[in-house]
Amino acid sequence: MKITHIEFENYRAFYGKHHINISGKNLLVYGENGSGKSSLYKAFVHFFEASKTPKKIEKNIFIQATDKVEVYFEFDNGILYQYTNGILPADKNDIFKDVHNYNPFLTYQRILRVYIAEKTEKSPDLFALLIETVLQNTYDSELFTTFGKYLEDIEKGLESRKNTIIFKEVIDKKIPIFDEAFNTLLTTIENTANRMLNEYFKQNITFKFGFESLWQKGEFVKEIKLSINYHHEKITQSYFDFLNEARLSALAICMYLASLKETPTPTIKILFLDDIFIGLDTSNRLPLLDILKNEFSDYQIFMTTYDRTWFELAKQWFENKDKKNWKFFEMYVDDFTNNFDVPLILETKTHIQKAEYYLAKHDYPACGSYLRKTCEDILEKILTPYYYKVEVKTKEEGYATEKKRLNALITNLKEFCDGEGLDYADFENLGIYKDAVLNPLSHNDIKNPIFKQELIDVMKVLKKLENITLKPIPNTIGKTALFQFDTNNGAEILIKENITLLVANETEKLLNRCKIQLKNIRKNGVDDISKNKEFESLQEMYKFLCDEFSFEFNLNDLPQKFYVREKNLQQLINEIKP
C-alpha cells in the first residue's frame, strides 16, 4: 500500500484545508521556516501513533471551537482514512500499527542521540536508542517474541525477590538467551551499517557494538558501547569527541537504516526523513540519496529540508536518476491572506511547465523567458566538458572573462550531435528561435499570433531535446580498469573522466568522449609499457587495441571485455538502468 493523497484541515499549522497529491510516489519537500514543514512530519507520526494509542489531535490555534480538525490519508487501494479526535478506523488499526511499531521516522534530533549524551549521562545511551526507537518490535525466533516484550518480561522477573525461582530463572535462563539473540542481531546491523558507510560514504570507518550482558557483577545493566576504527586504527578516545559532525551523522544514519532493515516488514513500507541533512555537507548528502535509491527502492520515501540549495540539488539528482518515482513540493509562509501565518503548499514545476502555464495565460514574454531557462538547463546537462565551450572575451583592462551564452551552447549542441552520431535536424532551428523567441523582452506586441506559434514550435523542439539524457556510471573516474581479450592478452588503463551512457530516443550507447590513459598492455603474456598514450574515448582505445592484438573490431563486444571494479562494463550499465 502506498499513500496517494494527504489532506489537512485545521491541524497544527494548517489553518483551513490543504492537500498534497503525491500519486503513490516518493516526496521531497522544501519548506521555509514557519511554513508547516514540521506539522507535515507530525501528521505522519500522529496518524500512525493513533493506531496503537488514541492521541488527542492537535488543533490550529486560530480556529473556532466548532471547527473540524482532521487529517486524511488516501492509499492506492482507493480508500480514504480519516484521523480525527485521536481515532483511526478500527478495521485498519493493525496495518497502521505495524508502521508505528517499526518507527520509520528519522529526525536530526534522533541522529544527535548517537553521539550527544543526555544531561544525566556520561555517554550516549545506545541501548535505549536502538531498543526504544527501532528494534523494540523486532521478532526473534530464539525468544519466540519481540526483543521489547522479552526485555519487559525480564524486568518484571527481576522485580521478584532475590533467590526466588522466578528471579533465578531470569538470571540463569532468560538473560543468557536474550544476550545471545541480541548480540546476533547487533552483529547483523553493524555488518550492514559498515557496508553502507564504506560503500556509499567512503568514510574509512568501521564500528563494532559492545554488548556484554544484561546481568553484570550482580547488577542489571542496559548498555551498548561502541568501538570505532578509523583507517584501520582503533580510536582510543571517545568517538563522539574524535569524529567530526559529518562522520558522526553518517555513522548514525547508517546505524539507523541498517537497524530498520532488521525490523518486521510492514504492509505499508514508508520512510520519513525530517531535515536529517543538517549535519552533513554536500559530499556526504549525495551518498544518502544513493542508499535510498539502492537499498530502499521498495519503500515510499518522504524527505523534508529547509535548505533551498540542497532541495534543488537533490531534486536534480532524482530527476536524473529516478524521475518517475518522485514528486517535489514547496512550502511557504502565506502572511497575506489572513492576519496570521498560514502554510502555502505548491507542487514544484519545471521551467517548461511554467512556460506552458504562461502560454495558456497568453503571457508570451514570460513563456519565452522560461523556455530560454529550459533550453539553457537542458544544454548544460547534456554537454560534457569536451563539448561545453563558452565564449571568451578580453576586457580593456587586459584580463579574460568567460560568459556562458545561449548562442555558444546551441553551437556546442551541433558539435555534440555530430560527435555522438545524433540527428541534429530536430534542433537546427534553435539558432533562429534564439533571437526571435528565446529573448522575449525584445517583443512589445504580445498578441502577435506568429510569436505564439513560434513559442509552440520551440516548446516541441525542447521536449525532443529533453529525451537526450546522460547517465554517468558511478565510481569510474580515476579508476584503473582492464581490457581483457583472453588470459594472455589485454591492457591496463586509467579512466580520466566518468564513463557515461547516452540515452536518446529510447536507444542507448556509450558516450564517445571520455579521456582514457593506456598504462600498459599484455601481449602473449608479456607486459609492454611502451604503448603508454592517451585517447579521447573508449571506442578509440578499443580500436587501437584490436589492431594491436589483431582482433576483429566490433563495438558490440566492448562492454563484455572492459572491466572496472571487478565487473564488466555491461554489468555496470545494467546497474544504472531503471
C-alpha positions in Angstrom: 0.0 0.0 0.0 1.2 3.5 -0.9 -0.1 6.9 0.1 -1.6 8.8 -2.9 -3.1 11.9 -1.2 -2.8 13.8 2.1 -5.3 16.4 3.3 -5.2 18.6 6.4 -8.0 20.6 7.9 -7.2 22.9 10.8 -4.4 20.6 12.0 -1.5 22.4 13.8 -0.1 25.0 11.3 -2.6 24.1 8.6 -5.4 26.6 9.1 -8.3 25.7 6.8 -7.9 22.9 4.1 -4.6 22.0 2.5 -3.7 19.0 0.4 -0.7 17.2 -1.2 -1.3 14.9 -4.1 1.6 12.5 -4.4 0.1 9.7 -6.5 1.9 6.9 -4.6 5.3 8.4 -5.4 8.2 9.4 -3.1 8.1 13.0 -1.9 10.8 15.7 -1.5 9.6 18.9 0.3 11.3 22.2 0.7 9.9 24.3 3.4 11.0 27.7 4.7 10.9 28.3 8.4 7.4 28.6 9.8 5.8 27.1 6.6 4.3 24.0 8.3 7.1 21.5 7.4 7.2 20.2 11.0 3.4 19.9 11.0 3.6 17.7 7.9 6.1 15.4 9.7 3.9 15.3 12.9 0.8 14.4 10.9 2.5 11.2 9.8 3.7 10.4 13.3 0.4 11.2 15.0 -1.6 9.4 12.3 0.2 6.0 12.8 0.6 6.5 16.5 -3.1 6.8 16.9 -3.5 3.3 15.6 -1.9 2.0 18.9 -2.8 4.6 21.4 -5.6 7.2 20.7 -3.9 10.6 20.8 -5.8 13.9 21.0 -5.5 15.6 17.7 -3.6 18.9 17.8 -5.7 21.9 16.6 -4.7 25.1 14.9 -4.7 27.8 17.5 -6.7 30.3 15.3 -9.8 28.1 14.7 -13.2 28.3 16.4 -14.3 25.7 18.9 -16.8 24.2 16.5 -14.4 23.9 13.5 -13.4 20.4 12.3 -9.8 19.2 12.9 -8.9 16.3 10.6 -6.0 14.6 8.8 -6.8 12.4 5.8 -4.5 9.8 4.2 -5.7 8.2 0.9 -4.0 5.0 -0.2 -3.6 3.3 -3.6 -6.5 0.9 -2.7 -8.7 4.0 -3.2 -9.8 4.2 0.5 -9.5 7.4 2.5 -8.6 7.0 6.1 -9.5 9.8 8.5 -7.7 10.8 11.7 -9.9 12.9 13.9 -10.2 13.3 17.6 -7.4 10.8 18.1 -9.3 8.0 16.4 -8.5 5.8 13.3 -10.7 3.3 11.6 -10.7 0.1 13.8 -10.6 -2.2 10.8 -7.2 -0.9 9.7 -5.6 -0.4 13.0 -3.3 -3.5 12.7 -1.9 -2.3 9.4 -1.2 1.2 10.7 0.1 -0.2 14.0 2.8 -2.1 12.1 4.1 1.2 10.7 4.1 2.7 14.2 5.9 -0.3 15.6 8.8 -0.2 13.2 9.1 3.6 13.7 10.2 4.8 10.3 10.5 8.4 11.3 14.1 9.8 11.5 14.9 13.3 12.6 18.1 15.2 13.2 17.4 15.1 16.9 17.4 11.3 16.8 20.7 11.3 14.9 22.2 13.5 17.6 21.3 10.9 20.2 24.0 8.6 18.7 26.8 11.0 19.7 25.4 13.6 22.1 24.7 12.3 25.7 21.7 13.5 27.7 22.5 15.8 30.6 22.3 13.0 33.1 24.6 10.7 31.1 28.3 10.5 30.6 28.0 9.0 27.1 25.1 8.4 24.6 22.6 5.7 25.6 22.7 3.5 22.5 20.8 0.7 24.2 17.8 2.9 24.8 18.1 4.4 21.3 18.1 1.1 19.5 15.6 -0.8 21.6 13.1 2.1 22.1 13.2 3.6 18.6 13.8 0.7 16.1 14.3 -2.8 17.5 11.7 -3.0 20.2 9.2 -4.8 18.0 11.7 -6.9 16.1 10.7 -10.6 16.5 13.3 -13.2 17.2 12.8 -16.9 16.7 15.0 -17.8 19.7 13.0 -15.5 22.0 9.6 -16.6 20.5 8.6 -12.9 20.8 9.9 -9.4 20.2 13.0 -8.0 21.9 10.9 -5.3 23.6 8.4 -7.8 25.0 11.1 -10.3 26.1 13.0 -7.4 27.8 9.9 -6.3 29.6 9.4 -9.9 30.9 12.9 -9.9 32.2 12.5 -6.6 34.0 9.3 -7.9 35.6 11.0 -11.1 36.7 13.9 -9.1 38.3 11.3 -7.3 40.4 10.8 -10.5 42.3 12.8 -11.0 45.4 16.3 -12.5 45.0 16.7 -16.2 45.3 13.1 -16.9 44.3 12.5 -19.4 41.5 11.3 -16.6 39.1 14.4 -14.4 39.8 16.8 -17.3 39.3 15.1 -18.4 36.1 15.6 -14.9 34.7 19.3 -14.7 35.7 20.1 -18.3 34.7 18.0 -18.8 31.6 16.2 -15.8 30.2 19.0 -13.3 30.3 21.6 -15.6 28.5 19.0 -16.3 25.8 18.4 -12.6 25.3 22.2 -11.8 25.3 22.9 -14.3 22.6 20.0 -13.3 20.4 20.7 -9.6 20.9 24.4 -9.9 20.0 23.5 -11.8 16.9 21.1 -9.0 15.8 23.7 -6.3 16.6 26.3 -8.2 14.5 23.9 -8.2 11.6 23.2 -4.5 12.0 26.9 -3.5 12.3 27.8 -5.5 9.2 25.1 -3.8 7.1 25.9 -0.3 8.5 29.7 -0.7 8.0 29.0 -1.8 4.4 26.9 1.3 3.8 29.4 3.6 5.5 32.3 2.4 3.3 30.4 1.6 0.1 28.5 4.8 -0.1 30.1 7.4 2.2 33.7 6.2 1.6 34.5 7.2 5.2 37.1 4.5 6.1 35.3 4.0 9.3 34.1 0.7 10.8 32.4 0.3 14.2 31.5 -2.6 16.5 28.8 -2.8 19.1 30.0 -3.8 22.5 27.2 -5.6 24.4 28.2 -7.9 27.2 25.1 -8.9 29.1 22.1 -7.6 30.8 23.5 -9.0 34.0 27.0 -7.9 35.1 28.5 -8.3 38.5 25.2 -8.8 40.2 23.6 -5.7 38.5 21.1 -5.3 35.8 22.9 -3.3 33.0 21.4 -2.0 29.8 24.4 -0.7 28.0 25.9 -0.8 24.5 29.4 0.5 23.9 30.7 1.5 20.6 34.3 0.9 19.4 35.4 2.8 16.2 38.2 2.0 13.8 39.3 4.9 11.6 41.6 3.9 8.6 42.0 0.5 10.4 43.3 2.3 13.6 41.2 1.9 16.8 40.1 5.2 18.2 41.1 5.2 21.9 39.3 8.4 22.9 35.6 9.0 22.9 34.3 8.6 19.4 31.9 11.5 19.8 34.9 13.7 20.5 37.2 12.3 17.8 35.0 12.2 14.7 33.6 15.4 13.0 29.9 16.0 12.8 29.6 14.8 9.2 31.2 11.4 10.0 29.1 11.1 13.2 25.9 11.9 11.2 26.9 9.4 8.5 27.5 6.8 11.2 24.2 7.5 12.9 22.2 7.4 9.7 23.8 4.1 8.5 23.2 2.6 12.0 19.5 3.6 11.9 18.9 2.5 8.3 20.7 -0.9 8.9 18.5 -1.4 12.0 15.4 -0.6 10.0 16.3 -3.4 7.6 16.1 -5.9 10.5 12.6 -4.8 11.7 9.4 -6.8 10.6 8.3 -5.8 7.1 5.0 -3.9 7.4 2.2 -3.8 4.9 2.8 -0.1 4.4 6.5 0.5 3.8 7.3 4.2 4.4 10.4 6.1 5.5 10.2 9.7 6.6 13.5 11.7 6.9 12.8 15.0 8.5 15.6 17.5 7.9 18.3 14.9 8.7 20.9 16.6 6.4 21.8 19.4 8.7 25.0 17.8 10.0 26.1 16.7 6.5 28.0 18.7 3.9 27.0 18.1 0.2 29.7 15.4 -0.4 28.1 13.4 2.5 24.5 14.1 1.4 24.6 12.6 -2.0 25.7 9.2 -0.8 22.5 9.0 1.3 20.4 9.5 -1.9 22.3 6.5 -3.4 21.4 4.5 -0.3 17.7 5.3 -0.5 17.6 4.5 -4.3 19.5 1.2 -4.0 18.6 -0.1 -0.5 15.1 1.2 0.0 13.6 1.2 -3.5 10.5 -0.7 -2.3 9.7 2.0 0.4 7.7 5.1 -0.1 10.1 7.8 1.0 9.3 11.3 2.4 12.1 13.9 2.8 11.9 17.4 4.1 14.5 20.2 4.1 14.7 23.9 4.9 17.9 24.2 2.7 16.8 25.6 -0.7 20.1 24.9 -2.4 20.1 21.3 -1.2 16.5 20.9 -2.3 17.4 22.0 -5.9 20.5 19.7 -5.9 18.5 16.7 -4.6 15.6 17.4 -7.0 18.0 17.4 -9.9 19.7 14.2 -8.7 16.3 12.4 -8.5 15.1 13.8 -11.8 18.3 12.4 -13.5 18.3 9.0 -11.8 14.7 8.2 -10.7 12.4 10.8 -12.0 9.3 8.7 -12.5 9.2 7.8 -8.8 9.4 11.3 -7.2 7.3 14.3 -6.7 8.5 17.7 -5.4 6.7 20.3 -3.4 7.5 23.6 -1.8 6.0 25.1 1.4 6.0 28.9 2.1 4.5 31.2 4.7 1.4 32.9 3.4 1.1 36.0 5.5 -1.1 38.0 3.1 -4.4 36.1 3.1 -5.0 36.2 6.8 -3.7 38.3 9.7 -1.5 35.3 10.7 0.9 32.9 9.0 -0.7 30.0 7.0 1.2 27.4 5.0 1.2 27.7 1.2 1.9 24.4 -0.5 2.9 24.4 -4.1 3.9 21.5 -6.4 7.3 22.3 -7.9 7.1 22.9 -11.6 9.8 22.7 -14.2 10.7 25.6 -16.3 9.0 24.1 -19.3 5.8 23.5 -17.2 5.9 27.2 -16.2 6.3 28.1 -19.9 3.2 26.0 -20.7 1.3 27.8 -17.9 2.2 31.3 -19.2 1.5 30.3 -22.8 -2.0 29.3 -21.7 -2.4 32.6 -19.9 -1.2 34.5 -23.1 1.8 36.0 -21.2 4.2 35.3 -24.1 7.2 37.2 -22.8 7.1 35.2 -19.6 6.7 32.0 -21.6 9.7 32.9 -23.7 11.8 33.6 -20.6 11.1 30.2 -19.2 11.7 28.5 -22.5 15.1 30.1 -22.5 15.8 28.8 -19.0 14.7 25.4 -20.1 17.0 25.4 -23.1 20.0 26.5 -21.0 19.2 23.9 -18.4 19.0 21.0 -20.8 22.1 22.0 -22.8 24.2 22.5 -19.6 23.1 19.0 -18.5 23.9 17.1 -21.7 27.0 19.0 -22.9 30.0 17.3 -21.2 33.3 19.3 -20.7 34.6 18.3 -24.1 31.6 19.8 -25.8 30.8 22.6 -23.3 32.7 25.6 -24.7 32.0 29.2 -23.8 32.9 32.4 -25.5 36.0 34.1 -24.0 36.1 37.9 -24.3 39.1 40.1 -23.3 38.2 43.3 -21.5 40.1 46.6 -21.9 41.7 46.1 -18.5 43.6 43.1 -20.0 42.1 40.1 -18.2 40.0 37.4 -19.8 36.4 36.5 -18.6 34.2 33.6 -19.6 30.4 34.1 -20.1 28.0 31.3 -20.9 25.9 32.4 -23.8 22.9 30.5 -25.3 24.3 31.1 -28.8 27.5 29.2 -27.8 25.5 26.4 -26.2 23.5 25.9 -29.3 26.7 25.8 -31.4 28.1 23.3 -29.0 24.9 21.2 -29.4 25.6 20.8 -33.1 29.1 19.6 -32.4 27.7 17.2 -29.7 25.2 15.7 -32.1 27.9 15.3 -34.8 30.4 13.8 -32.4 27.9 11.4 -30.9 26.1 10.3 -34.1 22.7 12.1 -33.3 20.5 13.7 -35.8 20.8 17.5 -35.4 17.9 18.2 -37.8 15.3 18.3 -35.0 17.2 21.1 -33.2 18.7 23.2 -36.0 16.1 25.9 -35.7 17.1 26.7 -32.2 19.6 29.2 -33.5 16.8 31.0 -35.3 14.5 30.8 -32.3 17.2 32.2 -30.0 16.8 35.8 -31.1 13.1 35.7 -32.2 11.6 33.8 -29.3 14.1 33.0 -26.5 14.8 36.7 -25.9 11.2 37.7 -25.1 12.0 41.1 -23.8 12.6 42.3 -27.4 8.8 41.7 -28.2 6.4 44.5 -27.5 3.4 43.1 -29.4 2.4 40.1 -27.2 -0.8 39.5 -29.3 1.2 38.6 -32.4 -0.1 35.2 -33.5 3.2 34.3 -35.2 5.0 34.8 -31.9 2.6 32.4 -30.2 3.2 29.8 -32.9 6.9 30.2 -32.6 6.7 29.6 -28.9 4.8 26.4 -29.5 7.4 25.3 -32.1 10.2 26.0 -29.6 8.4 24.0 -26.9 8.2 21.0 -29.2 11.9 21.2 -30.0 12.8 21.4 -26.3 10.7 18.4 -25.4 12.6 16.4 -28.0 15.8 17.7 -26.6 14.7 16.6 -23.1 14.7 13.0 -24.4 18.5 13.1 -24.5 20.0 12.2 -21.1 23.4 11.3 -19.8 23.8 8.6 -17.2 27.3 8.6 -15.7 28.4 5.2 -14.4 29.3 5.7 -10.7 32.8 5.4 -9.4 34.6 5.1 -12.7 36.6 8.3 -12.9 40.1 7.9 -11.6 39.8 4.1 -11.5 42.3 1.6 -13.0 40.5 -0.8 -15.4 41.3 -3.7 -17.6 40.6 -4.7 -21.2 40.6 -8.5 -21.3 40.7 -10.2 -24.6 41.9 -13.5 -23.2 44.1 -14.7 -20.4 47.3 -13.7 -22.2 46.2 -10.6 -24.0 44.8 -7.4 -22.5 45.6 -3.8 -21.3 45.6 -1.8 -18.1 44.2 1.7 -18.4 43.4 4.7 -16.2 39.9 6.3 -16.6 40.3 10.1 -16.5 36.6 11.0 -17.0 33.4 9.2 -15.9 32.3 6.6 -18.4 28.8 7.8 -19.4 25.8 6.2 -21.0 24.0 8.3 -23.6 20.2 7.7 -23.9 18.4 9.3 -26.9 15.1 8.3 -28.5 15.0 5.1 -26.4 18.4 3.9 -27.7 21.5 3.6 -25.6 25.2 3.9 -26.4 28.4 4.8 -24.6 29.3 8.5 -24.9 32.1 8.8 -27.4 34.1 11.4 -25.5 35.8 10.0 -22.4 39.5 10.6 -21.7 41.4 7.3 -21.2 45.1 6.7 -20.4 46.6 3.5 -21.7 49.2 2.4 -19.0 50.5 -0.9 -20.4 49.5 -3.8 -22.5 50.0 -7.6 -22.0 50.6 -9.3 -25.3 51.1 -13.1 -25.3 51.7 -13.0 -21.6 54.4 -10.3 -21.8 53.9 -6.8 -20.3 54.8 -3.8 -22.5 54.7 -0.2 -21.1 56.0 1.4 -24.3 52.4 1.8 -25.7 51.6 4.4 -23.0 49.3 7.0 -24.6 46.1 9.0 -24.1 42.8 8.5 -26.0 39.7 10.7 -26.3 37.3 7.8 -26.0 36.9 4.1 -25.0 35.9 3.3 -28.6 39.1 4.9 -29.9 41.2 2.9 -27.5 39.3 -0.3 -28.2 40.0 0.2 -32.0 43.7 0.7 -31.2 43.9 -2.4 -29.1 42.0 -4.6 -31.6 44.6 -3.5 -34.3 47.4 -4.1 -31.8 46.3 -7.7 -31.0 44.9 -8.4 -34.5 41.4 -9.0 -33.1 38.3 -8.2 -35.1 36.9 -4.7 -34.2 33.3 -4.9 -33.1 32.0 -2.2 -30.8 29.2 -4.6 -29.5 31.9 -6.7 -27.8 33.4 -3.8 -25.9 31.1 -3.9 -22.8 32.0 -7.6 -22.3 35.8 -7.1 -22.5 36.1 -4.0 -20.4 36.3 -4.5 -16.6 36.0 -1.9 -13.8 35.8 -2.8 -10.1 35.8 -6.5 -11.0 32.7 -6.1 -13.1 32.5 -5.8 -16.9 31.1 -2.7 -18.4 27.8 -4.3 -19.4 27.1 -5.3 -15.7 27.8 -1.7 -14.7 25.4 -0.4 -17.4 22.7 -2.7 -16.2 23.0 -1.4 -12.7 22.1 2.2 -13.7 19.2 1.2 -15.8 15.8 1.9 -14.1 
